[in-house]
Structure formats: structure tokens, C-alpha cells
Amino acid sequence: MTGKTDPQTKGDDPVTPHSTTRTHRPGLRRLWPLLVLLTGLGLFFALGLERYLSFQTLSAHRDWLMAQVREAPMLAALAYVGVYAAVAAFSIPGGAVLTTLGGFLFGTWLGTVYAVTGATIGSLAVFLAARTALGDTLRARAGGAVQRMRTGFQENALSYLLFLRLIPIFPFWLVNLVPAFVGVPLGIYVLGTFIGIIPGTLVYASVGNGLDALVTSGGAPSLGIIFQPEILGPIVGLGLLALLPVAYKKWKARQHGTPETRP
């Protein structure tokens, strides 16, 4: 024996000057996608870009916008989808204006398809950034009630997500974040987002499709149209319909006397 002590046999692990740094670096790497999105949102307002997401700007650039669509329809469509995806990813308020613009430029049906595609891509970026940065941490620190909610949400993920997407009273950015924190699978998130935003998008795109005369006169539509009873009623009905599988599952659990999972 040499009298030297093997570091692995000591009660305390040896600490090197760089061990703490190595421990925290992965956490910092996970945060960068979310930091990029937050930085983009901050820059948007710092540069005053919100003035471009208005019907006044649409009216001022009407002829130029229509010319771009006529001359290069595919490029115009790709540019529109890209801008919409960026707006959704950076959680910039203005989705209703962009959706209406889509109907104005491309018509009701193509405008709906392009807007839904862009919104889904942008929402996916937020979902992945939030899940990567904070999902594991929040799940590890969640208490019993939150864990039960998470389990219930996962068991009925598509129904709950469709409900949240269909009912327009929930902020779009919030519905992007919640599924990431409760562990909704990626495929279900994309499917629920794509399908769930179609009805509201269709309403705004149809408004945009008939917007030309109003824009020409310098007016602006009321974006609160979706909250009118004749429009909101059917959408709420679709949201409740999405929850029917959850209600049926709970009813079957009571019938068989099995414990149900609370959402």
C-alpha cells in the first residue's frame, strides 16, 4: 500500500473547478430556443413593427399586395405562410389581422389553408421550445394535483386540445404552452392544433374575402365578429363535442366502478 487515498473510496466525491459549470451547461442549452422566441417578441415591439399589423397598413398597400399575388402567387403564398409562422412563433398579437389578410389576398379557402398551415408551424415552434426549456423541470417539481391533471390531460389529450383550440376565449400563446408543460405527445399536438383552429380561421378568412370594398373606402372590419352569437355558438358547440369522448370515458368508469383520472 502506498498511503495514497483513492478519490473514489472517499465519502465525498472530488469536486473539480469545472464540474459545476458542466452541470449547468445542458440547462442553458435547453433554454436558448425559448430565449430566441422571447427576444424576437421584444424586438418586434422595440422596432415598432406592430404598426404593420393593422388594417390601415393593409389599405395603404392594397394595390402592391394584390400585384404580388397576381405576379407570383406561389411565392406570395410561401411568404404569407412564413410571416404567419413567425408571428405565431414569437407570440405576436395580430393573428386575426393576418388571417383576414389571407382571405383578402387568396380567397376564403386558400386563405384558410395558408393561415392554418402558418399558425400550426409557428405553434409547433413554441411547443418544442417550451417543452425543451421548461417541460422536464416543471414536471419534476409538480405536486400531486398537477400530476393528476397532467395524467388526465395525457389520457384525453386530443379532446382537451381541440376544446382549447376551438373556443376563442383562450389566448393562442397560452394554448401553445400548456400542452408542452403537461407532456402532450407531439403528433397529437400538431393534429389537435391543425384541426382545432380551422373553424375560427375560416370565419376570419371569409371576412377578408369580402374586404375589398371596405378597404377601398378606408374602413376596417370588426374583429369581434367571431364573438357574435350566430358564429360563436356553433364553434362552442364544436368545442363541447370534442369533450364528448372524455365524458363518455368518465361515465363508463363510474358504471364499472373503476377509479377515474381527474383532468
C-alpha positions in Angstrom: 0.0 0.0 0.0 1.2 3.5 -0.8 -0.7 5.6 1.7 -2.5 7.5 -1.1 -6.2 7.6 -0.9 -8.2 6.7 -3.9 -10.7 9.5 -4.6 -13.4 7.0 -5.4 -13.2 5.4 -1.9 -13.8 8.7 0.0 -17.1 9.6 1.4 -17.3 12.8 -0.6 -16.8 12.9 -4.4 -14.0 15.0 -5.5 -15.1 18.4 -6.9 -13.2 19.9 -9.8 -13.3 23.5 -10.6 -15.3 22.8 -13.8 -17.8 20.3 -12.5 -20.4 22.9 -11.6 -20.1 24.5 -15.0 -20.6 21.2 -16.7 -23.7 20.5 -14.7 -25.4 23.8 -15.6 -24.4 24.0 -19.3 -27.0 21.5 -20.5 -29.7 23.5 -18.8 -28.6 26.7 -20.5 -28.6 24.9 -23.8 -32.1 23.8 -23.3 -33.2 27.4 -22.6 -31.8 29.0 -25.8 -34.8 28.2 -28.1 -37.2 29.9 -25.7 -34.9 32.8 -25.2 -34.8 33.3 -29.0 -38.6 33.5 -29.2 -38.8 35.9 -26.3 -36.0 38.1 -27.9 -37.9 38.1 -31.2 -41.1 39.3 -29.4 -39.2 42.0 -27.6 -37.5 43.2 -30.8 -40.9 43.3 -32.6 -42.2 45.9 -30.2 -38.9 47.7 -29.8 -38.7 48.3 -33.5 -42.3 49.4 -33.7 -43.3 46.7 -36.2 -46.8 46.3 -34.7 -47.9 49.2 -36.9 -47.6 46.9 -39.9 -50.2 44.5 -38.5 -53.2 46.9 -39.0 -55.9 47.5 -41.4 -54.6 51.0 -42.1 -51.4 49.4 -43.5 -53.4 46.9 -45.5 -55.4 49.8 -47.0 -52.3 51.8 -47.8 -50.6 48.9 -49.5 -53.6 47.2 -51.1 -52.5 47.6 -54.7 -49.0 46.4 -54.1 -50.1 43.3 -52.2 -52.6 42.3 -54.8 -50.0 42.8 -57.5 -47.6 40.4 -55.7 -50.2 37.8 -55.6 -51.1 38.2 -59.3 -47.4 38.1 -60.4 -46.1 35.3 -58.2 -48.9 33.5 -56.5 -46.8 30.6 -55.1 -44.1 32.9 -53.8 -46.7 35.2 -52.2 -48.3 32.2 -50.6 -45.0 30.9 -49.2 -44.2 34.4 -47.9 -47.6 34.7 -46.2 -47.2 31.3 -44.5 -43.7 32.2 -43.4 -44.8 35.5 -41.9 -47.8 33.9 -40.2 -45.5 31.2 -38.7 -43.1 33.8 -37.4 -46.0 35.8 -35.8 -47.3 32.6 -34.1 -43.8 31.5 -33.0 -42.9 34.9 -31.4 -46.4 35.1 -29.9 -47.1 38.4 -31.6 -50.6 39.7 -31.3 -52.1 40.1 -34.8 -53.2 36.7 -35.9 -56.7 37.8 -36.6 -55.5 40.6 -38.8 -53.2 38.2 -40.7 -56.0 35.7 -41.1 -58.3 38.3 -42.5 -55.5 39.4 -44.8 -55.1 35.8 -46.0 -58.8 35.7 -47.0 -58.4 39.1 -48.7 -55.4 38.1 -50.8 -56.1 34.4 -51.6 -59.8 33.9 -51.0 -61.7 32.1 -48.3 -60.5 28.6 -48.8 -56.9 29.1 -49.8 -56.6 31.8 -47.2 -57.8 29.4 -44.6 -55.3 26.7 -45.7 -52.4 29.1 -45.7 -53.3 30.6 -42.3 -53.8 27.3 -40.6 -50.5 26.0 -42.0 -48.6 29.0 -40.8 -50.2 29.1 -37.4 -49.6 25.3 -36.9 -45.9 25.7 -37.8 -45.4 28.7 -35.5 -47.3 26.9 -32.7 -45.1 23.9 -33.1 -42.0 26.1 -32.7 -43.4 27.4 -29.4 -44.4 23.9 -28.2 -40.9 22.5 -28.9 -39.1 25.4 -27.3 -41.2 25.4 -24.2 -41.0 21.6 -23.8 -37.2 21.6 -24.3 -36.6 24.5 -22.0 -39.0 24.0 -19.1 -41.1 20.9 -19.6 -38.8 18.5 -17.6 -38.2 21.0 -14.8 -41.9 21.7 -14.3 -42.9 18.0 -14.4 -40.2 17.2 -11.8 -41.4 19.9 -9.4 -45.1 19.3 -10.0 -47.2 18.4 -6.9 -49.8 15.7 -6.7 -52.7 17.8 -8.0 -50.7 18.9 -11.0 -49.5 15.4 -11.7 -53.2 14.2 -11.7 -54.1 17.0 -14.1 -51.2 16.0 -16.3 -52.2 12.4 -16.4 -55.8 13.3 -17.2 -54.7 15.6 -19.9 -52.5 13.0 -21.5 -55.2 10.4 -21.4 -57.6 12.7 -23.2 -55.1 15.0 -24.9 -56.8 15.3 -28.3 -60.2 16.1 -26.8 -58.9 18.7 -24.4 -56.6 20.3 -27.1 -59.4 20.5 -29.6 -61.6 22.2 -27.0 -58.9 24.7 -26.1 -58.3 25.5 -29.8 -61.9 25.7 -30.8 -63.0 28.1 -28.1 -61.6 31.5 -29.0 -61.6 32.9 -25.4 -58.2 31.3 -24.6 -55.1 33.2 -25.7 -53.4 31.5 -28.6 -49.9 31.7 -27.0 -51.2 30.1 -23.7 -52.7 27.1 -25.6 -49.3 26.7 -27.2 -47.6 26.5 -23.9 -49.9 24.4 -21.7 -49.6 21.1 -23.7 -45.9 21.4 -23.6 -45.9 21.6 -19.8 -48.3 18.6 -19.3 -46.5 16.3 -21.7 -48.9 16.1 -24.7 -47.3 13.9 -27.5 -46.0 15.8 -30.5 -48.3 14.2 -33.1 -51.4 14.8 -31.1 -50.4 18.4 -30.5 -49.9 19.0 -34.2 -53.2 17.3 -35.2 -55.2 19.0 -32.5 -53.8 22.4 -33.4 -54.3 22.0 -37.1 -57.9 20.8 -36.8 -58.9 23.0 -33.9 -58.0 26.3 -35.4 -59.8 25.7 -38.7 -63.3 27.0 -37.7 -62.1 30.3 -36.3 -59.7 30.8 -39.2 -62.4 30.1 -41.7 -64.6 32.8 -40.2 -61.9 35.5 -40.4 -60.8 34.4 -43.9 -64.4 34.7 -45.1 -64.5 38.2 -43.7 -61.3 39.0 -45.5 -62.6 37.6 -48.7 -65.3 40.3 -48.8 -63.0 43.1 -47.5 -62.0 44.8 -50.8 -64.8 47.3 -50.9 -64.3 48.2 -47.2 -60.5 48.6 -47.6 -61.0 50.7 -50.7 -63.2 53.1 -48.6 -60.6 53.2 -45.9 -62.7 51.3 -43.3 -61.9 48.4 -41.1 -63.9 45.3 -40.2 -64.7 44.5 -36.6 -62.5 41.6 -35.5 -65.1 40.9 -32.8 -67.3 39.2 -35.4 -66.3 35.8 -34.1 -67.9 36.6 -30.8 -71.3 37.2 -32.3 -73.8 34.6 -31.1 -74.6 33.2 -34.5 -70.9 32.5 -35.1 -69.6 31.8 -31.6 -72.5 29.4 -30.8 -71.6 26.7 -33.4 -67.9 27.0 -32.5 -68.6 26.5 -28.8 -70.8 23.5 -29.8 -67.8 22.0 -31.7 -65.7 22.5 -28.5 -68.2 20.7 -26.4 -68.5 18.0 -29.0 -64.7 17.5 -28.6 -65.2 16.7 -24.9 -67.8 14.0 -25.5 -65.2 11.2 -25.5 -64.0 12.4 -22.1 -67.5 12.5 -20.7 -68.2 9.0 -22.1 -65.0 7.6 -20.6 -65.9 9.0 -17.2 -69.4 7.6 -17.5 -68.1 4.2 -18.3 -65.6 4.4 -15.4 -68.5 5.1 -13.0 -70.6 2.3 -14.5 -67.9 -0.3 -13.9 -66.9 1.2 -10.6 -63.3 1.9 -11.7 -61.5 5.0 -10.5 -61.4 7.8 -13.0 -58.5 10.1 -13.6 -59.3 13.7 -13.0 -58.1 16.2 -15.6 
